[in-house]
Amino acid sequence: MLRRSALAAPLSLLALAACRSPGGEARARQQRPLPVVFFTDDSAAMGPEARAVIAEAAESARARPGVPVAVRGFTAPEGNPSPGFSRALSEARARNVADALAAGGVQRDRIRIQPRGNVPFEMMPVESRRVEIHVGG
């Protein structure tokens, strides 16, 4: 997982440059990194880094009242005994993130849990073991 500090300078420059051009603020909002929580193999447990990502996502969601929040859970294709297991694990991950968002002040009726199950590896297996938080969709 990329650390927030590694992204801070490039994102600040992007936001500054975008705000100086017509329509730039909207483009800067669209180019924010997607909040993603990563998990270990066959686990829905969250550590401190996950909680920090969720806290930032909750702050973003609270700043946009009434906007839906989609919580999409994924699993890696390797090691899972069945599609049913993968689906249940992706749902458990998404539910844990949704519960943490609600505990962070996001109204539960705005949050939609979307378990997706197995997805192919992108660059590394850990990338498939994730929950994406989509504020506004």
OpenMM code with the backbone's topology and positions (N, CA, C; nanometers):
from openmm import Vec3, app, unit

residues = "MET LEU ARG ARG SER ALA LEU ALA ALA PRO LEU SER LEU LEU ALA LEU ALA ALA CYS ARG SER PRO GLY GLY GLU ALA ARG ALA ARG GLN GLN ARG PRO LEU PRO VAL VAL PHE PHE THR ASP ASP SER ALA ALA MET GLY PRO GLU ALA ARG ALA VAL ILE ALA GLU ALA ALA GLU SER ALA ARG ALA ARG PRO GLY VAL PRO VAL ALA VAL ARG GLY PHE THR ALA PRO GLU GLY ASN PRO SER PRO GLY PHE SER ARG ALA LEU SER GLU ALA ARG ALA ARG ASN VAL ALA ASP ALA LEU ALA ALA GLY GLY VAL GLN ARG ASP ARG ILE ARG ILE GLN PRO ARG GLY ASN VAL PRO PHE GLU MET MET PRO VAL GLU SER ARG ARG VAL GLU ILE HIS VAL GLY GLY".split()
positions = [
    Vec3(0.0842, -0.1169, 0.0000),
    Vec3(0.0000, 0.0000, 0.0000),
    Vec3(0.0891, 0.1238, 0.0000),
    Vec3(0.0563, 0.2217, -0.0800),
    Vec3(0.1325, 0.3450, -0.0806),
    Vec3(0.1021, 0.4241, 0.0453),
    Vec3(0.2032, 0.4780, 0.1004),
    Vec3(0.1838, 0.5601, 0.2188),
    Vec3(0.1349, 0.6977, 0.1763),
    Vec3(0.0560, 0.7590, 0.2591),
    Vec3(-0.0012, 0.8910, 0.2307),
    Vec3(0.1083, 0.9937, 0.2059),
    Vec3(0.2180, 0.9855, 0.2826),
    Vec3(0.3245, 1.0834, 0.2676),
    Vec3(0.3897, 1.0751, 0.1305),
    Vec3(0.3944, 0.9567, 0.0702),
    Vec3(0.4523, 0.9406, -0.0622),
    Vec3(0.3664, 1.0085, -0.1680),
    Vec3(0.2381, 1.0243, -0.1403),
    Vec3(0.1471, 1.0856, -0.2361),
    Vec3(0.1244, 1.2336, -0.2108),
    Vec3(0.1571, 1.2813, -0.0935),
    Vec3(0.1185, 1.4161, -0.0536),
    Vec3(0.1739, 1.5236, -0.1464),
    Vec3(0.3034, 1.5214, -0.1759),
    Vec3(0.3616, 1.6269, -0.2589),
    Vec3(0.3047, 1.6264, -0.4005),
    Vec3(0.3029, 1.5112, -0.4714),
    Vec3(0.2470, 1.5143, -0.6070),
    Vec3(0.1009, 1.5572, -0.6094),
    Vec3(0.0230, 1.5142, -0.5116),
    Vec3(-0.1186, 1.5516, -0.5097),
    Vec3(-0.1358, 1.6993, -0.4795),
    Vec3(-0.0530, 1.7546, -0.3931),
    Vec3(-0.0614, 1.8970, -0.3631),
    Vec3(-0.0308, 1.9790, -0.4867),
    Vec3(0.0717, 1.9373, -0.5611),
    Vec3(0.1053, 2.0084, -0.6842),
    Vec3(-0.0056, 1.9962, -0.7868),
    Vec3(-0.0639, 1.8783, -0.7983),
    Vec3(-0.1741, 1.8573, -0.8914),
    Vec3(-0.2921, 1.9467, -0.8553),
    Vec3(-0.3269, 1.9509, -0.7286),
    Vec3(-0.4401, 2.0325, -0.6849),
    Vec3(-0.4117, 2.1804, -0.7064),
    Vec3(-0.2900, 2.2248, -0.6771),
    Vec3(-0.2545, 2.3644, -0.6949),
    Vec3(-0.2617, 2.4026, -0.8423),
    Vec3(-0.2042, 2.3218, -0.9295),
    Vec3(-0.2060, 2.3505, -1.0733),
    Vec3(-0.3482, 2.3468, -1.1270),
    Vec3(-0.4263, 2.2516, -1.0811),
    Vec3(-0.5629, 2.2375, -1.1316),
    Vec3(-0.6490, 2.3562, -1.0909),
    Vec3(-0.6297, 2.4074, -0.9700),
    Vec3(-0.7128, 2.5174, -0.9216),
    Vec3(-0.6817, 2.6479, -0.9936),
    Vec3(-0.5679, 2.6581, -1.0568),
    Vec3(-0.5319, 2.7801, -1.1275),
    Vec3(-0.5884, 2.7845, -1.2691),
    Vec3(-0.6425, 2.6736, -1.3171),
    Vec3(-0.6979, 2.6714, -1.4516),
    Vec3(-0.8502, 2.6668, -1.4450),
    Vec3(-0.9191, 2.7138, -1.5515),
    Vec3(-1.0661, 2.7089, -1.5500),
    Vec3(-1.1152, 2.5659, -1.5327),
    Vec3(-1.2067, 2.5466, -1.4418),
    Vec3(-1.2614, 2.4127, -1.4161),
    Vec3(-1.1644, 2.3220, -1.3434),
    Vec3(-1.0546, 2.3775, -1.2969),
    Vec3(-0.9493, 2.2972, -1.2370),
    Vec3(-0.9876, 2.2304, -1.1071),
    Vec3(-1.0695, 2.2955, -1.0263),
    Vec3(-1.1084, 2.2369, -0.8981),
    Vec3(-1.1825, 2.1059, -0.9199),
    Vec3(-1.2717, 2.1006, -1.0173),
    Vec3(-1.3455, 1.9773, -1.0468),
    Vec3(-1.2504, 1.8677, -1.0923),
    Vec3(-1.1523, 1.9029, -1.1756),
    Vec3(-1.0557, 1.8021, -1.2220),
    Vec3(-0.9725, 1.7504, -1.1050),
    Vec3(-0.9334, 1.8383, -1.0139),
    Vec3(-0.8541, 1.7955, -0.8982),
    Vec3(-0.9329, 1.6975, -0.8135),
    Vec3(-1.0645, 1.7237, -0.7937),
    Vec3(-1.1474, 1.6305, -0.7171),
    Vec3(-1.1541, 1.4956, -0.7858),
    Vec3(-1.1671, 1.4934, -0.9169),
    Vec3(-1.1797, 1.3682, -0.9902),
    Vec3(-1.0507, 1.2884, -0.9877),
    Vec3(-0.9353, 1.3520, -0.9697),
    Vec3(-0.8086, 1.2830, -0.9770),
    Vec3(-0.7539, 1.2406, -0.8412),
    Vec3(-0.8315, 1.2592, -0.7362),
    Vec3(-0.7888, 1.2127, -0.6044),
    Vec3(-0.7746, 1.0616, -0.6078),
    Vec3(-0.6775, 1.0090, -0.5345),
    Vec3(-0.6640, 0.8636, -0.5318),
    Vec3(-0.7841, 0.7991, -0.4629),
    Vec3(-0.8240, 0.6860, -0.5136),
    Vec3(-0.9354, 0.6105, -0.4581),
    Vec3(-0.8921, 0.5516, -0.3238),
    Vec3(-0.9707, 0.5708, -0.2173),
    Vec3(-0.9351, 0.5078, -0.0904),
    Vec3(-0.9475, 0.3556, -0.1026),
    Vec3(-0.8398, 0.2857, -0.0718),
    Vec3(-0.8360, 0.1403, -0.0823),
    Vec3(-0.7789, 0.0826, 0.0463),
    Vec3(-0.8471, -0.0190, 0.0985),
    Vec3(-0.8026, -0.0905, 0.2175),
    Vec3(-0.7544, -0.2276, 0.1711),
    Vec3(-0.6334, -0.2656, 0.2098),
    Vec3(-0.5773, -0.3943, 0.1706),
    Vec3(-0.5834, -0.4931, 0.2869),
    Vec3(-0.5941, -0.6222, 0.2531),
    Vec3(-0.6081, -0.7289, 0.3517),
    Vec3(-0.5047, -0.8380, 0.3265),
    Vec3(-0.4778, -0.9152, 0.4307),
    Vec3(-0.3924, -1.0317, 0.4138),
    Vec3(-0.4767, -1.1459, 0.3577),
    Vec3(-0.4099, -1.2501, 0.3139),
    Vec3(-0.4765, -1.3644, 0.2519),
    Vec3(-0.5776, -1.4283, 0.3467),
    Vec3(-0.6975, -1.4553, 0.2967),
    Vec3(-0.8047, -1.5226, 0.3705),
    Vec3(-0.8431, -1.4525, 0.5009),
    Vec3(-0.8351, -1.3197, 0.5032),
    Vec3(-0.8671, -1.2458, 0.6249),
    Vec3(-0.9514, -1.1230, 0.5923),
    Vec3(-1.0382, -1.0884, 0.6876),
    Vec3(-1.1157, -0.9642, 0.6782),
    Vec3(-1.0765, -0.8685, 0.7905),
    Vec3(-0.9675, -0.9014, 0.8617),
    Vec3(-0.9211, -0.8174, 0.9729),
    Vec3(-0.8502, -0.6939, 0.9194),
    Vec3(-0.8694, -0.5817, 0.9886),
    Vec3(-0.8090, -0.4551, 0.9478),
    Vec3(-0.7059, -0.4107, 1.0497),
    Vec3(-0.5964, -0.3566, 0.9987),
    Vec3(-0.4915, -0.3043, 1.0850),
    Vec3(-0.4962, -0.1535, 1.0926),
    Vec3(-0.3955, -0.0920, 1.1549),
    Vec3(-0.3926, 0.0538, 1.1727),
    Vec3(-0.3908, 0.1310, 1.0407),
    Vec3(-0.3199, 0.0821, 0.9401),
    Vec3(-0.3164, 0.1524, 0.8115),
    Vec3(-0.4548, 0.1551, 0.7486),
    Vec3(-0.5272, 0.0444, 0.7596),
    Vec3(-0.6629, 0.0381, 0.7055),
    Vec3(-0.7526, 0.1381, 0.7756),
    Vec3(-0.7400, 0.1466, 0.9048),
    Vec3(-0.8243, 0.2389, 0.9812),
    Vec3(-0.7947, 0.3845, 0.9447),
    Vec3(-0.6699, 0.4156, 0.9132),
    Vec3(-0.6347, 0.5513, 0.8713),
    Vec3(-0.6981, 0.5846, 0.7359),
    Vec3(-0.6951, 0.4894, 0.6435),
    Vec3(-0.7582, 0.5096, 0.5123),
    Vec3(-0.9086, 0.5302, 0.5293),
    Vec3(-0.9704, 0.4496, 0.6137),
    Vec3(-1.1149, 0.4585, 0.6368),
    Vec3(-1.1505, 0.5910, 0.7028),
    Vec3(-1.0693, 0.6369, 0.7963),
    Vec3(-1.0960, 0.7655, 0.8622),
    Vec3(-1.0946, 0.8793, 0.7608),
    Vec3(-0.9997, 0.8775, 0.6679),
    Vec3(-0.9949, 0.9813, 0.5638),
    Vec3(-1.1154, 0.9711, 0.4708),
    Vec3(-1.1547, 0.8489, 0.4350),
    Vec3(-1.2711, 0.8299, 0.3481),
    Vec3(-1.3979, 0.8764, 0.4185),
    Vec3(-1.4093, 0.8491, 0.5475),
    Vec3(-1.5266, 0.8935, 0.6242),
    Vec3(-1.5322, 1.0455, 0.6280),
    Vec3(-1.4189, 1.1102, 0.6452),
    Vec3(-1.4143, 1.2566, 0.6448),
    Vec3(-1.4610, 1.3106, 0.5095),
    Vec3(-1.4152, 1.2493, 0.4016),
    Vec3(-1.4566, 1.2899, 0.2677),
    Vec3(-1.6071, 1.2707, 0.2479),
    Vec3(-1.6599, 1.1584, 0.2956),
    Vec3(-1.8035, 1.1310, 0.2825),
    Vec3(-1.8866, 1.2279, 0.3663),
    Vec3(-1.8405, 1.2599, 0.4872),
    Vec3(-1.9136, 1.3550, 0.5724),
    Vec3(-1.9156, 1.4944, 0.5104),
    Vec3(-1.8114, 1.5281, 0.4349),
    Vec3(-1.8041, 1.6588, 0.3696),
    Vec3(-1.8993, 1.6676, 0.2501),
    Vec3(-1.9517, 1.5536, 0.2069),
    Vec3(-2.0444, 1.5497, 0.0930),
    Vec3(-2.1732, 1.4796, 0.1352),
    Vec3(-2.2521, 1.5417, 0.2228),
    Vec3(-2.3729, 1.4772, 0.2739),
    Vec3(-2.4693, 1.4405, 0.1613),
    Vec3(-2.5329, 1.3267, 0.1772),
    Vec3(-2.6313, 1.2816, 0.0792),
    Vec3(-2.5726, 1.2073, -0.0382),
    Vec3(-2.4413, 1.2120, -0.0559),
    Vec3(-2.3772, 1.1416, -0.1668),
    Vec3(-2.3616, 0.9946, -0.1280),
    Vec3(-2.3959, 0.9012, -0.2185),
    Vec3(-2.3823, 0.7595, -0.1845),
    Vec3(-2.2354, 0.7175, -0.1701),
    Vec3(-2.2150, 0.6139, -0.0917),
    Vec3(-2.0815, 0.5581, -0.0710),
    Vec3(-2.0883, 0.4092, -0.1050),
    Vec3(-2.0131, 0.3685, -0.2055),
    Vec3(-2.0073, 0.2271, -0.2443),
    Vec3(-1.8811, 0.1653, -0.1855),
    Vec3(-1.8977, 0.0510, -0.1217),
    Vec3(-1.7865, -0.0216, -0.0606),
    Vec3(-1.7768, -0.1549, -0.1330),
    Vec3(-1.6729, -0.1686, -0.2175),
    Vec3(-1.6587, -0.2858, -0.3049),
    Vec3(-1.5463, -0.3767, -0.2557),
    Vec3(-1.5836, -0.5001, -0.2196),
    Vec3(-1.4868, -0.5959, -0.1679),
    Vec3(-1.4403, -0.6928, -0.2743),
    Vec3(-1.3123, -0.7255, -0.2720),
    Vec3(-1.2509, -0.8160, -0.3694),
    Vec3(-1.1650, -0.9206, -0.2983),
    Vec3(-1.1429, -1.0321, -0.3647),
    Vec3(-1.0509, -1.1343, -0.3168),
    Vec3(-0.9579, -1.1743, -0.4295),
    Vec3(-0.8444, -1.2329, -0.3930),
    Vec3(-0.7478, -1.2829, -0.4905),
    Vec3(-0.7909, -1.4210, -0.5378),
    Vec3(-0.7590, -1.4562, -0.6613),
    Vec3(-0.8038, -1.5840, -0.7139),
    Vec3(-0.7321, -1.7061, -0.6565),
    Vec3(-0.6120, -1.6885, -0.6052),
    Vec3(-0.5367, -1.8038, -0.5564),
    Vec3(-0.5764, -1.8402, -0.4146),
    Vec3(-0.5723, -1.9673, -0.3844),
    Vec3(-0.5901, -2.0128, -0.2475),
    Vec3(-0.7326, -2.0222, -0.1974),
    Vec3(-0.8297, -1.9703, -0.2681),
    Vec3(-0.9670, -1.9770, -0.2212),
    Vec3(-1.0310, -2.1082, -0.2661),
    Vec3(-1.0923, -2.1805, -0.1731),
    Vec3(-1.1444, -2.3136, -0.2058),
    Vec3(-1.2651, -2.3144, -0.2987),
    Vec3(-1.3414, -2.2045, -0.3032),
    Vec3(-1.4612, -2.2047, -0.3885),
    Vec3(-1.5058, -2.0625, -0.4180),
    Vec3(-1.5859, -2.0452, -0.5237),
    Vec3(-1.6406, -1.9118, -0.5499),
    Vec3(-1.7273, -1.8616, -0.4341),
    Vec3(-1.7990, -1.9516, -0.3674),
    Vec3(-1.8814, -1.9125, -0.2528),
    Vec3(-1.7974, -1.8570, -0.1390),
    Vec3(-1.6836, -1.9213, -0.1129),
    Vec3(-1.5926, -1.8729, -0.0094),
    Vec3(-1.5406, -1.7344, -0.0459),
    Vec3(-1.5015, -1.7170, -0.1710),
    Vec3(-1.4490, -1.5883, -0.2174),
    Vec3(-1.5530, -1.4784, -0.2031),
    Vec3(-1.6751, -1.5095, -0.2404),
    Vec3(-1.7833, -1.4115, -0.2312),
    Vec3(-1.8086, -1.3733, -0.0841),
    Vec3(-1.8122, -1.4741, 0.0034),
    Vec3(-1.8351, -1.4478, 0.1460),
    Vec3(-1.7206, -1.3661, 0.2061),
    Vec3(-1.5970, -1.3961, 0.1663),
    Vec3(-1.4822, -1.3216, 0.2177),
    Vec3(-1.4847, -1.1770, 0.1672),
    Vec3(-1.5167, -1.1576, 0.0397),
    Vec3(-1.5226, -1.0205, -0.0120),
    Vec3(-1.6353, -0.9428, 0.0553),
    Vec3(-1.7451, -1.0103, 0.0883),
    Vec3(-1.8546, -0.9444, 0.1595),
    Vec3(-1.8139, -0.9101, 0.3031),
    Vec3(-1.7434, -1.0019, 0.3698),
    Vec3(-1.6990, -0.9756, 0.5075),
    Vec3(-1.6033, -0.8566, 0.5113),
    Vec3(-1.5133, -0.8485, 0.4138),
    Vec3(-1.4206, -0.7360, 0.4082),
    Vec3(-1.4962, -0.6051, 0.3879),
    Vec3(-1.5884, -0.6058, 0.2915),
    Vec3(-1.6656, -0.4847, 0.2623),
    Vec3(-1.7514, -0.4450, 0.3824),
    Vec3(-1.8109, -0.5426, 0.4500),
    Vec3(-1.8956, -0.5137, 0.5655),
    Vec3(-1.8122, -0.4521, 0.6792),
    Vec3(-1.6917, -0.5037, 0.7020),
    Vec3(-1.6058, -0.4480, 0.8068),
    Vec3(-1.5700, -0.3025, 0.7768),
    Vec3(-1.5408, -0.2732, 0.6498),
    Vec3(-1.5083, -0.1359, 0.6108),
    Vec3(-1.6324, -0.0477, 0.6254),
    Vec3(-1.7482, -0.0979, 0.5826),
    Vec3(-1.8731, -0.0216, 0.5952),
    Vec3(-1.9040, 0.0077, 0.7415),
    Vec3(-1.8847, -0.0910, 0.8290),
    Vec3(-1.9071, -0.0698, 0.9721),
    Vec3(-1.8141, 0.0384, 1.0271),
    Vec3(-1.6887, 0.0371, 0.9821),
    Vec3(-1.5930, 0.1375, 1.0289),
    Vec3(-1.6299, 0.2765, 0.9756),
    Vec3(-1.6791, 0.2836, 0.8514),
    Vec3(-1.7257, 0.4128, 0.7982),
    Vec3(-1.8426, 0.4655, 0.8797),
    Vec3(-1.9364, 0.3780, 0.9120),
    Vec3(-2.0522, 0.4179, 0.9929),
    Vec3(-2.0069, 0.4641, 1.1314),
    Vec3(-1.9116, 0.3933, 1.1898),
    Vec3(-1.8579, 0.4347, 1.3204),
    Vec3(-1.7876, 0.5700, 1.3094),
    Vec3(-1.7405, 0.6028, 1.1888),
    Vec3(-1.6745, 0.7311, 1.1650),
    Vec3(-1.7705, 0.8431, 1.1281),
    Vec3(-1.9011, 0.8180, 1.1392),
    Vec3(-1.9986, 0.9241, 1.1193),
    Vec3(-2.0695, 0.9270, 0.9850),
    Vec3(-2.0480, 0.8272, 0.9000),
    Vec3(-2.1183, 0.8208, 0.7719),
    Vec3(-2.2510, 0.7495, 0.7952),
    Vec3(-2.3611, 0.8116, 0.7512),
    Vec3(-2.4927, 0.7504, 0.7723),
    Vec3(-2.4981, 0.6150, 0.7013),
    Vec3(-2.5418, 0.5143, 0.7763),
    Vec3(-2.5452, 0.3775, 0.7252),
    Vec3(-2.6293, 0.3649, 0.5984),
    Vec3(-2.7384, 0.4419, 0.5868),
    Vec3(-2.8245, 0.4280, 0.4692),
    Vec3(-2.7605, 0.4827, 0.3412),
    Vec3(-2.6486, 0.5530, 0.3534),
    Vec3(-2.5741, 0.5994, 0.2356),
    Vec3(-2.4766, 0.4946, 0.1845),
    Vec3(-2.4446, 0.3961, 0.2664),
    Vec3(-2.3391, 0.2993, 0.2344),
    Vec3(-2.3987, 0.1758, 0.1663),
    Vec3(-2.3454, 0.1396, 0.0510),
    Vec3(-2.3858, 0.0191, -0.0223),
    Vec3(-2.2687, -0.0771, -0.0275),
    Vec3(-2.2899, -0.1973, 0.0222),
    Vec3(-2.1871, -0.3013, 0.0200),
    Vec3(-2.2004, -0.3783, -0.1109),
    Vec3(-2.0884, -0.3926, -0.1819),
    Vec3(-2.0878, -0.4605, -0.3110),
    Vec3(-1.9758, -0.5644, -0.3145),
    Vec3(-2.0035, -0.6875, -0.2692),
    Vec3(-1.9005, -0.7910, -0.2764),
    Vec3(-1.8796, -0.8335, -0.4218),
    Vec3(-1.7558, -0.8422, -0.4632),
    Vec3(-1.7244, -0.8771, -0.6017),
    Vec3(-1.6570, -1.0128, -0.6164),
    Vec3(-1.6059, -1.0689, -0.5078),
    Vec3(-1.5393, -1.1990, -0.5162),
    Vec3(-1.4028, -1.1881, -0.5821),
    Vec3(-1.3649, -1.2962, -0.6512),
    Vec3(-1.2323, -1.3045, -0.7139),
    Vec3(-1.2145, -1.2026, -0.8249),
    Vec3(-1.0961, -1.1436, -0.8283),
    Vec3(-1.0521, -1.0621, -0.9410),
    Vec3(-0.9107, -1.1045, -0.9754),
    Vec3(-0.8724, -1.0960, -1.1020),
    Vec3(-0.7359, -1.1359, -1.1393),
    Vec3(-0.6319, -1.0449, -1.0755),
    Vec3(-0.5096, -1.0988, -1.0629),
    Vec3(-0.3985, -1.0179, -1.0141),
    Vec3(-0.3789, -0.9009, -1.1083),
    Vec3(-0.3404, -0.7899, -1.0519),
    Vec3(-0.3043, -0.6756, -1.1345),
    Vec3(-0.1521, -0.6703, -1.1424),
    Vec3(-0.0878, -0.6280, -1.0375),
    Vec3(0.0585, -0.6284, -1.0326),
    Vec3(0.1069, -0.7309, -0.9305),
    Vec3(0.0375, -0.7368, -0.8167),
    Vec3(0.0759, -0.8276, -0.7095),
    Vec3(-0.0513, -0.8850, -0.6482),
    Vec3(-0.0444, -1.0044, -0.5888),
    Vec3(-0.1648, -1.0639, -0.5300),
    Vec3(-0.2344, -0.9750, -0.4284),
    Vec3(-0.1598, -0.8976, -0.3481),
    Vec3(-0.2213, -0.8150, -0.2449),
    Vec3(-0.3176, -0.7136, -0.3059),
    Vec3(-0.2940, -0.6718, -0.4307),
    Vec3(-0.3829, -0.5752, -0.4936),
    Vec3(-0.5227, -0.6316, -0.5143),
    Vec3(-0.5334, -0.7619, -0.5265),
    Vec3(-0.6645, -0.8245, -0.5439),
    Vec3(-0.7378, -0.8407, -0.4119),
    Vec3(-0.6667, -0.8379, -0.3007),
    Vec3(-0.7269, -0.8532, -0.1684),
    Vec3(-0.7536, -0.7154, -0.1107),
    Vec3(-0.8635, -0.6551, -0.1557),
    Vec3(-0.8852, -0.5147, -0.1211),
    Vec3(-1.0336, -0.4815, -0.1091),
    Vec3(-1.0586, -0.3641, -0.0506),
    Vec3(-1.1904, -0.3013, -0.0520),
    Vec3(-1.1692, -0.1594, -0.1033),
    Vec3(-1.2441, -0.1221, -0.2038),
    Vec3(-1.2412, 0.0136, -0.2584),
    Vec3(-1.3583, 0.0928, -0.1987),
    Vec3(-1.3314, 0.2174, -0.1644),
    Vec3(-1.4354, 0.3052, -0.1097),
    Vec3(-1.4627, 0.4145, -0.2124),
    Vec3(-1.5799, 0.4110, -0.2713),
    Vec3(-1.6187, 0.5075, -0.3752),
    Vec3(-1.7187, 0.6071, -0.3146),
    Vec3(-1.6715, 0.7266, -0.2835),
    Vec3(-1.7606, 0.8313, -0.2324),
    Vec3(-1.8201, 0.9010, -0.3543),
    Vec3(-1.9504, 0.8865, -0.3694),
    Vec3(-2.0178, 0.9437, -0.4855),
    Vec3(-2.0493, 0.8402, -0.5910),
    Vec3(-2.0443, 0.7158, -0.5549),
    Vec3(-2.0793, 0.6182, -0.6565),
    Vec3(-2.0573, 0.4826, -0.6127),
] * unit.nanometer
topology = app.Topology()
chain = topology.addChain("A")
for resn in residues:
    res = topology.addResidue(resn, chain)
    for name in ("N", "CA", "C"):
        topology.addAtom(name, app.Element.getBySymbol(name[0]), res)
